[in-house]
Amino acid sequence: MGLIDDNLKKIRVRIANACQDFDRQQDEITVVGVCKTVGSEMVRQAWQAGLKHFGENRVQEASVKIPLVNRLVARGGNPIWHMVGHLQTNKVKKAIKLFDIIESVDSLKLAKALSLECANTGTTKKIMLEVNSSEEESKYGLSPDEVISTAKEIDRFENLELIGLMTIGPFTDDVQRIDKAFALTQKLYEQLQDMLGDKINTLSMGMSADFERAIKYGSTELRIGTGIFGSRKYV
């Protein structure tokens, strides 16, 4: 039994406990293993331990890792790959080929670039809008008051399928600040559901340190890196 398998079991226990505390169902929640800087062998181990969704932050790293991981696990089908980091418009072409879901759409300009590339390649792509729910200058994402109007525009793009919202909670131990950001994103998500219907089905918020709070506020997708793969060293 490996470290990653043990870590995943611990994460699942934490999810189960949070679901019990906040009257949620575990089957409502998907775990995305964020594997930036993690080697392909560790990703394969997570796959073998039952993880099916993986997230990458950088197109350059993903362009090497994703094909390799897909080959390593080919007999069991391909993982579902999520782009969860900031995406520059000049990386759109590669991102369309690599990722199943792009969660970090933070501007109408980026959405238009994605739509154009999808049209050129005859494809459609699932996307999410990234919300700067803590309104911190250091973070990417739409400001909360831009979300609904941007979603209305993107809903007209035939080649993009808007499925929900993504946010990163504030990096703090202040639970009230975390809750405020998650509650705001939940409110926007519910407004999108009212406006666009059942196709809005994914609320991506909560990471290793704060995902229990995200579960409280309706998260359907947790992006967990350190909790699964351990602390990373960044160059």
Residue pairs with C-beta under 8 A, 6 or more apart in sequence:
2 45
2 49
3 230
4 42
4 45
4 46
4 49
4 228
4 229
5 45
5 48
5 49
7 227
7 228
7 229
7 230
8 31
8 46
8 49
8 50
8 51
8 228
10 227
11 31
11 224
11 227
11 228
12 31
14 211
14 212
15 26
15 29
15 31
15 211
15 215
15 222
16 26
17 212
18 24
18 211
18 212
18 215
18 216
19 25
19 26
19 29
19 215
21 212
21 216
22 215
22 216
24 215
28 220
29 215
29 219
29 220
29 221
29 222
30 53
30 202
30 220
30 221
30 222
31 51
31 53
31 221
31 222
31 224
32 53
32 54
32 55
32 82
32 84
32 204
32 221
32 222
32 223
32 224
33 43
33 46
33 51
33 53
33 54
33 55
33 224
33 225
33 228
33 229
34 54
34 55
34 56
34 57
34 84
34 207
34 223
34 224
34 225
35 42
35 43
35 46
35 54
35 55
35 56
35 65
35 225
35 229
36 55
36 56
36 57
36 58
36 61
36 85
36 225
36 232
37 61
37 232
37 233
37 234
38 225
38 229
38 232
40 65
40 68
40 69
40 72
41 72
42 229
43 54
43 65
43 69
43 72
43 79
44 69
44 72
44 73
46 54
46 228
46 229
47 69
47 72
47 73
47 76
47 79
48 73
51 79
51 228
52 79
52 80
53 79
53 80
53 81
53 82
54 69
54 79
54 80
54 81
54 82
55 81
55 82
55 83
55 84
55 103
55 223
55 225
56 62
56 65
56 66
56 81
56 82
56 83
56 84
56 85
56 98
56 99
57 84
57 85
57 86
58 85
59 83
59 87
59 91
59 94
59 95
59 98
62 81
62 83
62 98
62 99
63 94
63 98
66 81
66 98
69 79
70 78
70 79
73 79
80 100
80 101
81 98
81 99
81 100
81 101
82 99
82 100
82 101
82 102
82 103
82 223
83 95
83 98
83 99
83 101
83 102
83 103
83 104
84 103
84 104
84 166
84 204
84 223
85 104
86 104
86 106
86 140
87 95
87 102
87 104
87 105
87 110
89 109
89 110
89 113
92 110
92 113
92 114
92 117
93 117
95 102
95 114
96 114
96 117
96 118
96 121
96 123
96 125
99 125
100 126
101 125
101 126
101 127
101 128
101 163
102 114
102 125
102 126
102 127
102 128
103 127
103 128
103 130
103 166
103 204
104 128
104 130
104 140
104 166
105 111
105 114
105 127
105 128
105 129
105 130
105 154
106 129
106 130
106 132
106 140
106 141
106 142
107 142
107 150
108 150
108 153
108 154
111 127
111 150
111 153
111 154
111 157
111 160
112 157
114 125
114 127
114 159
114 160
115 157
115 158
115 159
115 160
118 124
118 125
118 159
118 160
119 158
119 159
123 159
124 158
124 159
124 160
124 161
125 159
125 160
125 161
126 161
126 163
127 154
127 160
127 161
127 162
127 163
128 162
128 163
128 164
128 165
128 166
128 202
128 204
129 142
129 147
129 150
129 151
129 154
129 162
129 164
129 165
129 166
130 140
130 141
130 142
130 165
130 166
130 167
131 141
131 142
131 144
131 147
131 165
131 166
131 167
131 184
131 185
131 188
132 139
132 140
132 141
132 142
132 143
132 144
132 167
133 141
133 144
133 167
133 168
133 169
133 181
133 182
133 184
133 185
133 205
134 168
134 169
134 170
134 177
134 181
135 143
135 144
136 170
139 168
141 167
141 168
142 150
144 184
144 188
147 165
147 188
147 192
148 188
148 191
148 192
148 195
151 162
151 192
151 195
151 196
152 195
154 160
154 162
155 162
155 196
161 199
162 196
162 199
162 200
163 199
163 200
163 201
163 202
164 189
164 192
164 200
164 201
164 202
164 203
164 204
164 220
165 185
165 188
165 189
165 192
165 202
165 203
165 204
165 205
166 204
166 205
166 221
167 181
167 182
167 185
167 204
167 205
168 205
168 207
169 178
169 181
169 182
169 205
169 206
169 207
169 210
169 213
169 214
170 177
170 178
170 181
172 178
175 213
178 210
178 213
179 213
179 216
179 217
182 205
182 206
182 213
182 214
182 216
182 217
182 219
183 217
185 203
185 205
185 217
186 203
186 217
186 218
189 200
189 203
189 218
192 200
193 200
201 220
202 220
202 221
203 218
203 219
203 220
203 221
204 219
204 220
204 221
204 222
204 223
205 214
205 217
205 219
205 221
205 222
206 212
206 213
206 214
206 215
206 219
206 221
206 222
206 223
207 222
207 223
207 224
207 225
208 224
208 225
208 226
208 227
208 228
209 226
211 219
211 222
211 224
214 222
215 222
225 232
226 232
